[in-house]
Amino acid sequence: MKRPVGEAPAKEPERIRDMFGRIARHYDLMNRLMTAGLDGRWRAAAAAEACLSPGDRALDVCCGTGDLAFEIARRYPEALVTGLDFAEPMLERARAKAARMAGRLAVSQAPAFVAGDVLELPFPDDRFAAVGAAFGVRNVADLPGAFAEMVRVTRPGGRVVCLEITTPPPGPGRRFHALWFDRLVPALGRIVAGDGSAYAYLPASVRSFPEATTLAAIMTGAGLRHVRFRHFGLGIVALHCGLVPGPDEEGG
């Protein structure tokens, strides 16, 4: 059965992996165009929430071409940063960027990129001081499960940070969101990336994604404490941050 235009496909891993593999070559350019270049500023705000110290480890899940991982590495040059994604074409581009970055920084400071699934992270418990996700968890079928895994691999007292497109509160932002993401972005995807269907998926996936207050509740349900969020871009983007409880907060 043919799917109606703009209807979000089922979040089946193989389908999502194939879609992002197809658009990997144009992914960075489309991100700049869709956000008028503001996505870099938003990622910088997300990286600031990691609050890393020298020698800390950080993980960027659903990392795509690695822009959040690179932003964390730039902000915390003595941290050890890893990016994880399950779309190999995205990882290929991330690794190419890391090789270029290693020419400017110490090799140990350039992020490493590994293949993996956010629903089954290939890391031990309490491995990272911070785990972040930028514009990726919206595509995960089991959102509570994804955050539970992020919490599992974050050490007590560490942070989980999520930067994601969201449905803005009622008002000008919501009206702009409907015009830009529902109509203009798919057209831009056809012209620039040659893949209108992938960029028709974008607004559909946002419509099915929890609003900011609901996402905060999901993060709290996954075990995080003191979850807070703020909006950017007329409410189109939300940045959430929560703390993994320390031993004295367990069960609190």
N, C-alpha and C positions, 0 to 999 in steps of 0.2 A: 504494500500500500504506500502510495506517495505521501510524504509528510507535508502538511501545509507550510507555506513559506513563513518563517519566523517562529515556528514551533520548535522548542528545544528538543533535540534528539534525546533518547534515553542515554543516561550517562554510563554507557558500556565502555569499559577500558579500551578495548581494541578500536572502537569507533573514535573515541577521543584522541587516542594516540595517533591514529592515522590522520585525523584532521589537523592536529598541530604539526605533524610531520610535513604535511603538504604546505603549510604556510610559514615554515621555519625561515625560509630565505627572506621573506618580506616582513617578518614579525616585528623586528625593531623599528623599521621605518613606519609601519602601521601604528605602532604604539605612539611614536612621536606625533604622527598626523592626527590620530584620534583624540589626543589630549592637548594638542597645541604645544607640545614639548613640556607640559607640566608634570608628566609622569616621573621625570627625574627628581623634581622637587619633592614629590610625594614619597618616592623611595628613600630619599635622604631623611625625611621625617621618620619613616619606618626604621631605618638603620639607627637613628639616634635613640630609639626606644630600646635597643638591644642592651645598652649600658654595659659594654664589655670592658674587662681589664686585660692587661698584657698576658698573653698565654691562654686566654679563654678560647673555647671552641664555640663556633656558631654554625647553624645549619639553615640553609635556604631550601625549603621544600617546594615541589612543583616549580622549580627554578626557571624553566624555559631556557632562554639564552643567557641567564645568569646575572641580570642587571642588579637585582637586590644583593646578591652575593658580592658583586664588585663594589657596590656602594658601602656595604659593611666593611669590606677589606680596606677601602680608602679611608673610612672614618676611624677604623681601629687597626692600624697597620701591624700591630704586634699580636693580633688575634689569628686563629687558625680557622678558616672559613671553608665550608663544604657546601656544594649545591647538589641537589638531587632532583631528577626528573625521570619519567618513564618513556619520553619520546626521544629516540636517539638522534634524529636530525637537529633537535634543539640543543642537545648536549654537544654535538659536534661544533656548533657555532659558539657555544659557551667556552669549550676548550680552546678553540682558535683565539677567542678574545683573551683567555687566560694566558696563552703563550705570548701574546703581544704585551700583556700587562707585566709578565715576568721579566721582560726586557727593561722595564722601567723601575720595578721594585725587586726586592730580594725574592728569590724563587719561593721560599717558604711562605711568603705573604700573598702570593697569587692563589685564588680559590682553586680547590680541587673539585671535580665534577664526577658524580657517580650515577649509575642507573639504578632506579628503585621506585617503589610504590609507597606513597605517603600512608597508605592503609596497612602497610607491613614494613616499617622502616628497618633497614638492615644494620641497626646500631644497638648497643646495649643500653640498659636503663641509665639515666642520669649522665649521659655522655656530654651534653652541651650546656653552655651557660645561657644560650638564647637560641630559639628556633623561630624563623620568620617565614612568611609566605606573602607573595605579592602577585595579585591577579591570577591566582592559580586554584585555590580551594573551591572556587565557584564551580569547577568542573568535576569535583569529586562526588561520587554517588553517596557515600556514607560520611556526611560531615561530622557528626559526633565521633565516629570512629577515627577520622583523621585527626581531630583535636586530641583525642585520647592518646593516640600514638605520639603526637608532638609533646604532650605532657610527659609521657613515659620516658622519652629520651632527654628531657630537660632536667637538670639537677635541681634539687630543692633551693628555692630562692631565685631561680632563673626566670626568664621571661619568654612568653610566647606572643608573637606579634603577627597581626594579620592586616594586610592592606588589600582592599577589594572594592570593586565597583558595586554599588548598591542602588536601590530605588530611593531617590531623595524624598524628604518630607514634602507634603503638599505645598505648592507655591511655584515661583518662577523656575527653580531648579528642576522640578518634576516635569514642567512643560518643556524646558530645554532638553532634558534627558529624552523625552518621547520623540522630539524632532530629530535630535542628533543621532542617538543610538538606534532608534527604530527605523529611520529613513535614510539618513545620510551615510552612516557608517557602512551598511551593506553595499551601498553604491560605491563608496570609496574602496571597499574590499574587492569589488569586481574590477575596478579600474587599475588599482595599484598591485594587488596580490593575485588577480585573476581567479579569485575564489569567493564569489558572492555568498555561497552557502555557508562557508565558515564564519563569515562576518554577519550573516543573518542569525547564526547561532548565538552570537554575542548578546544582543538585546534579549533574546529569548531566555538565555541562561540567567541573565540578571533578574528577569521577572520571576523566575522560579527560585531565586536565592533569597534567604531570609533578610529582612530589613535589619538595621544596625542593632536595635534593642533585642531582637530575637537572636541574632548571632551572639551578642554578649551573653545571653542566657545559655546558649549552647556551649560556649566556652566555659562558663561557670559550671555547667553540668559535667564537663569533661575533667573537672578537678582544679581549675584555675581560681584564683582569688583576686579580689580588687580589680575586676575587669572594667576597663573604661574605654571610651571611644570618642573620636572627634571626626567631623566631616571636612572634606575639602571639595573645591570645585562646585559650588552651589549645591552641595549635598550629594553629588554624584559618586564620590569615593568616601569610604569610611576606613579609618585606621583604628584597630582594636589592639589593646595590650592587656595581658593578664599575667599574674605571678604564680609560679608553682609554689605551693606552701612548703615551708620549712618543717622540720620535725616537730616543733612546738605548735604548729598549726594543723597537723594531720587530723582529719576528721572534724575540724572546726568549721 
